[in-house]
């Protein structure tokens, strides 16, 4: 994936939520002042391959239909669909999703430094990170340096759950084999993906967890000079410093 050259120090692949799309995620980040506060980064918004069918659209969240109408934002899309089976939870299209994102990462020029994902997009980001850290991501791409999971969770796919369970120590935190810079953010009032599920992402990778009071199932709002925003900015400033140090070697 080619991109217009930029002097901004970070390049980030952005993965949208269930039954939305990249344009909607961009608007959500804009509405919550994330793009304004993180203006030192280039975000590229990727659409999931699967376009929702008319039947899936009829089961769309009413809030999405109201605030992000298809006529203005384009077709709704989803990464995978979870269903119960005799063997447990099945994530339809899981392998196709991993291949789609992996191909995007491998073809990127310049390379992406990290991924941000909201809701289901956050689960995809976790899956990509685990696959890369396990040496299973094909085609291979320059290593991700961080992921930012917003209101997301560890996907219930055997290959991901098994890998993370094997890496967790007795305290429930990740071992050294799964070191990756991870920022996990959530709203305390999220009833779709409870904050504890997002907190577990941070614990699995020994990452940074930031929670904002109130709110719902949206990207966290960034407010100038408050504690949560400062923690988020500190995380990204560390990524910039780390990248600069690598480039100097």
KOLKOL-816600 format. One line per 8 residues: for each residue x, y, z of N, C-alpha, C. Coordinates in steps of 0.1 Angstrom, whole numbers, plus 5000, padded with zeros to 4 digits. Layout:
# KOLKOL-816600
X Y Z X Y Z X Y Z | ...
END
This chain:
# KOLKOL-816600
5008 4988 5000 5000 5000 5000 5009 5012 5000 | 5008 5020 4989 5016 5032 4989 5010 5043 4996 | 5018 5053 5000 5012 5064 5007 5020 5077 5004 | 5013 5088 5005 5020 5101 5002 5031 5103 5013 | 5043 5106 5009 5053 5108 5019 5049 5118 5030 | 5053 5115 5042 5050 5124 5053 5061 5126 5063 | 5062 5137 5069 5072 5139 5079 5068 5136 5093 | 5055 5131 5094 5050 5127 5107 5057 5115 5112
5061 5114 5125 5070 5103 5129 5063 5089 5130 | 5050 5088 5131 5044 5075 5132 5033 5073 5121 | 5032 5061 5116 5022 5057 5107 5015 5045 5113 | 5001 5046 5113 4993 5037 5121 4981 5032 5112 | 4980 5019 5111 4969 5013 5104 4957 5012 5114 | 4945 5017 5109 4933 5018 5117 4922 5008 5113 | 4917 5000 5122 4908 4990 5120 4894 4993 5127 | 4884 4993 5119 4871 4998 5124 4863 4987 5132
4852 4991 5137 4844 4982 5145 4835 4973 5137 | 4827 4965 5143 4818 4955 5137 4807 4963 5130 | 4804 4960 5117 4794 4966 5109 4794 4981 5108 | 4807 4986 5107 4809 5000 5103 4818 5000 5091 | 4828 5009 5091 4838 5009 5080 4848 5019 5084 | 4859 5021 5075 4870 5030 5078 4865 5044 5079 | 4856 5048 5071 4852 5062 5071 4844 5065 5084 | 4837 5056 5089 4830 5058 5102 4840 5059 5113
4850 5050 5113 4860 5050 5124 4868 5063 5124 | 4871 5068 5112 4877 5081 5111 4869 5092 5117 | 4856 5092 5115 4847 5102 5121 4846 5100 5136 | 4846 5088 5140 4845 5085 5155 4858 5091 5162 | 4869 5088 5156 4882 5094 5162 4882 5109 5161 | 4876 5115 5150 4876 5129 5149 4866 5135 5160 | 4855 5129 5162 4845 5134 5171 4850 5134 5185 | 4859 5124 5188 4864 5123 5202 4878 5129 5203
4882 5138 5193 4894 5146 5193 4907 5138 5193 | 4906 5125 5189 4918 5117 5188 4927 5122 5177 | 4922 5124 5165 4930 5128 5154 4936 5142 5156 | 4929 5150 5163 4934 5164 5167 4946 5163 5176 | 4944 5155 5187 4954 5154 5197 4966 5145 5193 | 4964 5136 5183 4975 5128 5178 4979 5132 5164 | 4980 5145 5162 4983 5150 5149 4998 5147 5145 | 5005 5141 5153 5019 5137 5149 5019 5123 5142
5008 5117 5140 5007 5104 5134 4998 5104 5122 | 5002 5096 5112 4994 5094 5100 4985 5081 5103 | 4972 5082 5101 4964 5071 5102 4958 5067 5089 | 4959 5054 5086 4953 5049 5073 4942 5039 5077 | 4930 5042 5072 4918 5035 5076 4915 5024 5066 | 4915 5012 5071 4913 5000 5062 4899 4995 5064 | 4893 4992 5053 4880 4985 5053 4881 4970 5053 | 4872 4964 5061 4871 4949 5061 4866 4945 5047
4870 4933 5043 4866 4928 5030 4851 4925 5029 | 4845 4921 5040 4831 4916 5039 4821 4928 5040 | 4813 4930 5030 4803 4940 5030 4790 4933 5035 | 4783 4940 5044 4772 4934 5051 4760 4932 5041 | 4754 4921 5042 4742 4918 5033 4730 4926 5038 | 4720 4926 5029 4707 4933 5034 4702 4928 5047 | 4703 4914 5049 4698 4909 5061 4706 4913 5073 | 4719 4914 5071 4728 4919 5082 4726 4934 5085
4723 4941 5074 4720 4955 5076 4707 4957 5084 | 4697 4949 5082 4685 4950 5090 4687 4948 5105 | 4698 4941 5108 4701 4939 5122 4712 4948 5127 | 4714 4959 5120 4724 4969 5124 4720 4976 5136 | 4730 4981 5144 4728 4988 5156 4720 5001 5152 | 4709 5005 5159 4702 5017 5155 4710 5030 5156 | 4719 5030 5166 4727 5042 5167 4737 5044 5155 | 4742 5033 5150 4750 5034 5138 4742 5039 5126
4730 5034 5124 4721 5038 5114 4718 5053 5115 | 4716 5058 5127 4712 5072 5129 4723 5081 5126 | 4735 5078 5132 4746 5088 5132 4755 5086 5120 | 4756 5074 5115 4765 5071 5103 4757 5064 5092 | 4748 5071 5086 4739 5065 5076 4748 5060 5064 | 4744 5049 5058 4751 5043 5047 4752 5053 5035 | 4742 5061 5033 4742 5071 5022 4753 5080 5023 | 4758 5083 5035 4768 5093 5037 4782 5087 5039
4782 5075 5045 4795 5068 5049 4799 5056 5041 | 4790 5051 5032 4793 5039 5024 4788 5027 5031 | 4790 5015 5024 4785 5002 5029 4791 4999 5043 | 4783 4992 5051 4787 4987 5064 4795 4974 5061 | 4806 4972 5070 4814 4961 5068 4817 4954 5082 | 4821 4942 5081 4825 4935 5093 4837 4926 5090 | 4845 4924 5101 4857 4915 5099 4853 4900 5099 | 4848 4896 5110 4843 4882 5111 4830 4882 5118
4824 4870 5119 4811 4869 5126 4812 4857 5135 | 4809 4859 5148 4811 4848 5157 4798 4840 5158 | 4799 4827 5158 4787 4818 5160 4791 4806 5169 | 4781 4801 5176 4783 4789 5184 4783 4777 5176 | 4792 4767 5179 4792 4754 5173 4794 4744 5183 | 4793 4731 5180 4795 4720 5189 4809 4721 5195 | 4819 4725 5187 4833 4726 5191 4836 4739 5199 | 4826 4748 5200 4829 4761 5207 4826 4772 5197
4831 4784 5200 4829 4796 5192 4837 4795 5179 | 4830 4798 5168 4837 4798 5155 4836 4812 5150 | 4847 4817 5145 4848 4830 5139 4849 4829 5124 | 4838 4831 5117 4837 4829 5103 4846 4840 5096 | 4854 4836 5086 4863 4844 5078 4875 4848 5086 | 4878 4842 5098 4890 4846 5106 4903 4845 5097 | 4905 4834 5090 4918 4833 5083 4918 4843 5072 | 4907 4846 5065 4907 4856 5055 4910 4870 5060
4905 4873 5072 4908 4886 5078 4923 4887 5081 | 4928 4877 5087 4943 4878 5090 4951 4880 5078 | 4947 4872 5067 4955 4874 5054 4953 4888 5048 | 4941 4893 5049 4939 4907 5044 4947 4917 5051 | 4947 4917 5064 4955 4927 5072 4970 4924 5070 | 4974 4912 5070 4988 4908 5068 4993 4913 5055 | 4985 4912 5044 4989 4916 5031 4990 4931 5031 | 4981 4938 5038 4982 4953 5038 4995 4957 5045
4998 4951 5056 5010 4954 5063 5023 4951 5055 | 5023 4940 5048 5035 4936 5040 5037 4945 5028 | 5026 4950 5023 5028 4959 5011 5029 4974 5014 | 5028 4977 5026 5029 4991 5030 5042 4998 5028 | 5042 5009 5022 5054 5017 5020 5051 5032 5022 | 5056 5038 5032 5065 5032 5043 5057 5022 5052 | 5065 5015 5060 5058 5005 5068 5050 5011 5079 | 5040 5004 5084 5033 5008 5095 5040 5006 5108
5040 5015 5117 5046 5013 5130 5037 5005 5140 | 5024 5007 5138 5015 5001 5147 5001 5000 5142 | 4992 4995 5150 4978 4993 5146 4969 4999 5157 | 4958 5006 5153 4948 5010 5163 4935 5003 5158 | 4928 4997 5168 4915 4991 5164 4905 4994 5175 | 4893 4996 5170 4882 4999 5179 4872 4987 5179 | 4868 4982 5191 4858 4972 5192 4863 4959 5185 | 4856 4954 5175 4860 4942 5167 4874 4945 5161
4876 4957 5156 4889 4961 5151 4900 4959 5161 | 4897 4962 5174 4907 4960 5184 4910 4945 5186 | 4900 4936 5184 4902 4922 5185 4911 4917 5173 | 4909 4923 5162 4917 4920 5150 4931 4924 5153 | 4933 4936 5159 4947 4940 5162 4954 4931 5171 | 4947 4925 5181 4953 4916 5190 4957 4903 5183 | 4948 4898 5174 4950 4886 5167 4963 4888 5158 | 4964 4899 5151 4975 4902 5142 4988 4902 5151
4988 4909 5162 5000 4909 5171 5004 4895 5175 | 4994 4887 5180 4998 4874 5184 5004 4865 5173 | 4997 4866 5161 5002 4859 5150 5017 4863 5146 | 5019 4876 5147 5033 4881 5143 5043 4876 5154 | 5039 4878 5167 5048 4874 5177 5051 4859 5177 | 5041 4851 5172 5043 4836 5172 5050 4832 5159 | 5053 4842 5150 5060 4838 5138 5050 4832 5127 | 5037 4834 5129 5027 4828 5120 5021 4838 5110
5025 4850 5110 5019 4860 5101 5025 4860 5087 | 5016 4856 5078 5021 4855 5064 5011 4863 5055 | 5017 4871 5046 5031 4873 5043 5038 4881 5055 | 5050 4878 5056 5057 4885 5067 5059 4900 5064 | 5058 4908 5074 5059 4923 5073 5069 4928 5083 | 5074 4941 5081 5082 4947 5092 5074 4946 5105 | 5081 4943 5116 5074 4940 5129 5067 4952 5134 | 5055 4950 5138 5047 4960 5145 5054 4964 5158
5054 4977 5161 5060 4981 5174 5050 4983 5185 | 5038 4985 5181 5027 4986 5191 5013 4984 5185 | 5004 4982 5194 4990 4982 5191 4982 4990 5201 | 4971 4996 5196 4963 5004 5205 4949 4998 5204 | 4944 4992 5214 4931 4985 5214 4921 4994 5222 | 4910 4998 5215 4900 5007 5221 4887 4999 5222 | 4883 4997 5235 4870 4990 5237 4870 4977 5230 | 4881 4970 5230 4882 4957 5223 4886 4946 5233
4887 4934 5228 4889 4922 5236 4898 4912 5229 | 4903 4902 5236 4910 4891 5230 4900 4882 5222 | 4902 4880 5209 4893 4872 5201 4892 4858 5206 | 4880 4852 5205 4878 4839 5210 4881 4828 5200 | 4893 4829 5194 4897 4820 5184 4908 4811 5191 | 4907 4798 5189 4916 4788 5196 4931 4792 5194 | 4935 4796 5182 4949 4799 5180 4954 4811 5188 | 4944 4821 5191 4948 4833 5199 4947 4830 5213
4936 4824 5218 4934 4821 5232 4945 4812 5237 | 4948 4802 5229 4958 4792 5233 4971 4798 5234 | 4975 4807 5225 4988 4813 5225 4989 4822 5237 | 4979 4830 5240 4980 4839 5251 4979 4832 5265 | 4970 4822 5265 4970 4814 5278 4983 4808 5281 | 4990 4803 5271 5004 4798 5273 5014 4808 5277 | 5011 4821 5274 5021 4831 5277 5018 4838 5290 | 5006 4836 5296 5002 4843 5308 5009 4836 5320
5014 4844 5330 5020 4838 5341 5009 4837 5352 | 5013 4833 5364 5003 4829 5375 4995 4842 5379 | 5000 4853 5376 4993 4866 5380 4983 4870 5370 | 4983 4863 5358 4974 4866 5347 4980 4876 5338 | 4993 4879 5339 5000 4888 5331 5009 4881 5321 | 5012 4888 5310 5020 4882 5299 5034 4880 5303 | 5040 4869 5298 5054 4866 5300 5063 4874 5290 | 5076 4872 5291 5085 4879 5283 5084 4876 5268
5079 4863 5265 5077 4859 5251 5067 4867 5244 | 5059 4875 5251 5048 4883 5244 5050 4897 5247 | 5062 4902 5247 5064 4916 5249 5061 4924 5236 | 5052 4933 5238 5049 4942 5227 5043 4954 5234 | 5046 4966 5228 5040 4978 5234 5025 4978 5231 | 5017 4978 5242 5003 4978 5240 4996 4988 5248 | 4987 4996 5242 4979 5005 5249 4964 5001 5247 | 4958 4999 5259 4944 4995 5258 4935 5006 5266
4925 5011 5259 4917 5022 5265 4902 5018 5264 | 4895 5022 5274 4881 5019 5275 4873 5030 5283 | 4860 5030 5281 4851 5038 5288 4845 5030 5299 | 4845 5035 5311 4839 5027 5323 4824 5024 5320 | 4817 5032 5313 4803 5029 5310 4800 5020 5298 | 4810 5014 5292 4808 5005 5281 4801 4993 5285 | 4789 4990 5279 4782 4978 5282 4782 4968 5271 | 4788 4972 5259 4790 4963 5248 4802 4954 5250
4814 4960 5253 4826 4953 5257 4830 4959 5270 | 4826 4952 5281 4829 4957 5295 4844 4960 5296 | 4847 4970 5304 4861 4974 5305 4871 4963 5309 | 4866 4954 5317 4875 4943 5322 4880 4935 5311 | 4873 4934 5300 4877 4926 5288 4889 4933 5281 | 4887 4947 5281 4898 4955 5275 4910 4955 5284 | 4908 4956 5297 4919 4956 5306 4927 4943 5305 | 4921 4932 5302 4928 4919 5301 4937 4919 5289
4934 4927 5279 4944 4928 5267 4957 4934 5272 | 4956 4945 5280 4968 4951 5285 4975 4942 5294 | 4968 4934 5303 4975 4925 5312 4982 4914 5304 | 4976 4909 5294 4983 4898 5286 4996 4902 5280 | 4997 4915 5277 5010 4920 5271 5018 4929 5280 | 5014 4929 5293 5021 4938 5302 5020 4953 5297 | 5009 4957 5292 5007 4970 5286 5002 4980 5294 | 4998 4991 5288 4993 5003 5295 4978 5003 5294
4971 5005 5305 4956 5005 5304 4951 5018 5309 | 4942 5025 5302 4937 5038 5305 4921 5037 5304 | 4915 5041 5315 4900 5040 5315 4895 5054 5318 | 4885 5058 5311 4878 5071 5313 4864 5068 5320 | 4861 5077 5329 4848 5075 5336 4837 5078 5326 | 4825 5071 5329 4814 5073 5321 4815 5068 5307 | 4809 5074 5297 4810 5070 5283 4803 5058 5280 | 4804 5053 5268 4798 5041 5263 4807 5034 5254
4801 5027 5244 4809 5019 5235 4814 5028 5223 | 4823 5037 5226 4829 5046 5216 4844 5047 5219 | 4852 5052 5209 4866 5055 5213 4866 5065 5224 | 4876 5064 5232 4877 5073 5244 4879 5087 5239 | 4873 5097 5246 4874 5111 5243 4888 5116 5249 | 4895 5124 5241 4907 5130 5245 4904 5145 5249 | 4908 5148 5261 4906 5162 5266 4919 5168 5270 | 4922 5180 5266 4935 5186 5268 4939 5186 5283
4951 5181 5285 4957 5182 5298 4950 5174 5310 | 4942 5164 5306 4936 5156 5317 4944 5143 5318 | 4942 5136 5329 4950 5124 5333 4950 5114 5322 | 4938 5110 5317 4937 5100 5307 4944 5103 5294 | 4942 5116 5289 4948 5120 5277 4963 5121 5278 | 4968 5125 5290 4982 5126 5292 4989 5112 5291 | 4982 5102 5297 4987 5088 5296 4988 5083 5282 | 4977 5086 5274 4977 5082 5260 4989 5089 5252
4990 5102 5254 5001 5109 5247 5015 5104 5252 | 5016 5101 5264 5029 5096 5269 5033 5083 5262 | 5023 5075 5260 5025 5062 5253 5030 5064 5239 | 5024 5074 5232 5028 5076 5218 5042 5084 5218 | 5044 5092 5227 5057 5099 5227 5068 5089 5230 | 5066 5078 5238 5076 5068 5239 5078 5060 5226 | 5067 5058 5218 5069 5051 5206 5077 5060 5196 | 5075 5073 5196 5083 5082 5188 5098 5081 5192
5100 5082 5205 5114 5082 5210 5121 5068 5206 | 5113 5057 5208 5119 5044 5205 5122 5043 5190 | 5114 5048 5182 5116 5047 5167 5128 5056 5164 | 5129 5067 5169 5141 5076 5166 5154 5069 5170 | 5154 5063 5182 5166 5056 5187 5170 5044 5177 | 5159 5037 5172 5162 5026 5162 5168 5031 5150 | 5163 5043 5145 5168 5048 5132 5182 5054 5133 | 5186 5057 5146 5200 5063 5148 5210 5052 5148
5206 5039 5150 5216 5028 5151 5222 5025 5137
END
